[in-house]
Amino acid sequence: MARIIVTPDERSDVVLLEERIYPVHLDNRVSSLQMIERLAWAVNDAEASEQLDAEEHEDSERQHGRPREDEGTQRRVAKDRVHA
């Protein structure tokens, strides 16, 4: 028996989908589409969770005085233009 497990990333202990799947689940169009739909929901939720975690990480770094990566790049480009 196969299992499908979807988590936001390998470090996460959050499980968004854990389902045993048998060949019968893929035997007909209706059950196949239902399986794909559940999988799509879980994958979309995982992506949203990863984006939220990244945004929270950025916010935390900004609160501690660390510029975002793109802010530092913009500063270097502006500095290079001044010195050119």
One Martini backbone bead per residue (centre of mass of N, CA, C, O) as a GRO file, in nm:
protein
   84
    1MET     BB    1   0.097   0.036   0.021
    2ALA     BB    2   0.041   0.365  -0.032
    3ARG     BB    3   0.168   0.699   0.044
    4ILE     BB    4   0.057   1.033   0.106
    5ILE     BB    5   0.274   1.317   0.180
    6VAL     BB    6   0.218   1.657   0.301
    7THR     BB    7   0.459   1.915   0.342
    8PRO     BB    8   0.611   2.213   0.347
    9ASP     BB    9   0.869   2.060   0.470
   10GLU     BB   10   1.122   1.862   0.604
   11ARG     BB   11   1.109   2.028   0.895
   12SER     BB   12   0.819   1.976   0.927
   13ASP     BB   13   0.535   1.869   1.146
   14VAL     BB   14   0.338   1.932   0.927
   15VAL     BB   15   0.035   1.778   0.805
   16LEU     BB   16  -0.171   1.813   0.517
   17LEU     BB   17  -0.124   1.510   0.401
   18GLU     BB   18  -0.252   1.171   0.475
   19GLU     BB   19  -0.259   0.895   0.246
   20ARG     BB   20  -0.395   0.616   0.143
   21ILE     BB   21  -0.321   0.425  -0.161
   22TYR     BB   22  -0.502   0.265  -0.412
   23PRO     BB   23  -0.579   0.150  -0.718
   24VAL     BB   24  -0.887   0.209  -0.684
   25HIS     BB   25  -0.844   0.528  -0.672
   26LEU     BB   26  -0.757   0.505  -1.006
   27ASP     BB   27  -0.984   0.349  -1.179
   28ASN     BB   28  -1.150   0.618  -1.187
   29ARG     BB   29  -1.232   0.937  -1.254
   30VAL     BB   30  -1.357   1.032  -0.988
   31SER     BB   31  -1.141   0.927  -0.783
   32SER     BB   32  -0.900   1.060  -0.922
   33LEU     BB   33  -0.999   1.357  -0.896
   34GLN     BB   34  -1.019   1.356  -0.588
   35MET     BB   35  -0.722   1.301  -0.532
   36ILE     BB   36  -0.609   1.545  -0.687
   37GLU     BB   37  -0.760   1.758  -0.524
   38ARG     BB   38  -0.632   1.698  -0.247
   39LEU     BB   39  -0.342   1.740  -0.340
   40ALA     BB   40  -0.371   2.033  -0.436
   41TRP     BB   41  -0.451   2.155  -0.169
   42ALA     BB   42  -0.194   2.073  -0.014
   43VAL     BB   43   0.011   2.215  -0.198
   44ASN     BB   44  -0.105   2.500  -0.165
   45ASP     BB   45  -0.075   2.508   0.145
   46ALA     BB   46   0.230   2.469   0.148
   47GLU     BB   47   0.305   2.723  -0.011
   48ALA     BB   48   0.170   2.925   0.181
   49SER     BB   49   0.338   2.846   0.429
   50GLU     BB   50   0.617   2.916   0.312
   51GLN     BB   51   0.558   3.215   0.256
   52LEU     BB   52   0.489   3.293   0.546
   53ASP     BB   53   0.760   3.213   0.669
   54ALA     BB   54   0.932   3.408   0.496
   55GLU     BB   55   0.795   3.669   0.589
   56GLU     BB   56   0.852   3.634   0.891
   57HIS     BB   57   1.158   3.629   0.860
   58GLU     BB   58   1.189   3.909   0.737
   59ASP     BB   59   1.056   4.067   0.968
   60SER     BB   60   1.258   3.978   1.184
   61GLU     BB   61   1.510   4.098   1.049
   62ARG     BB   62   1.411   4.392   1.041
   63GLN     BB   63   1.375   4.421   1.353
   64HIS     BB   64   1.708   4.357   1.371
   65GLY     BB   65   1.846   4.535   1.123
   66ARG     BB   66   1.810   4.359   0.867
   67PRO     BB   67   1.832   4.353   0.549
   68ARG     BB   68   1.713   4.284   0.275
   69GLU     BB   69   1.844   4.158  -0.003
   70ASP     BB   70   1.726   4.376  -0.203
   71GLU     BB   71   1.822   4.623  -0.040
   72GLY     BB   72   2.127   4.572  -0.061
   73THR     BB   73   2.141   4.577  -0.366
   74GLN     BB   74   2.037   4.866  -0.402
   75ARG     BB   75   2.266   5.002  -0.246
   76ARG     BB   76   2.503   4.907  -0.423
   77VAL     BB   77   2.406   5.031  -0.687
   78ALA     BB   78   2.393   5.322  -0.586
   79LYS     BB   79   2.691   5.339  -0.498
   80ASP     BB   80   2.814   5.276  -0.778
   81ARG     BB   81   2.694   5.527  -0.919
   82VAL     BB   82   2.836   5.742  -0.749
   83HIS     BB   83   3.140   5.627  -0.813
   84ALA     BB   84   3.123   5.650  -1.146
   0.00000   0.00000   0.00000
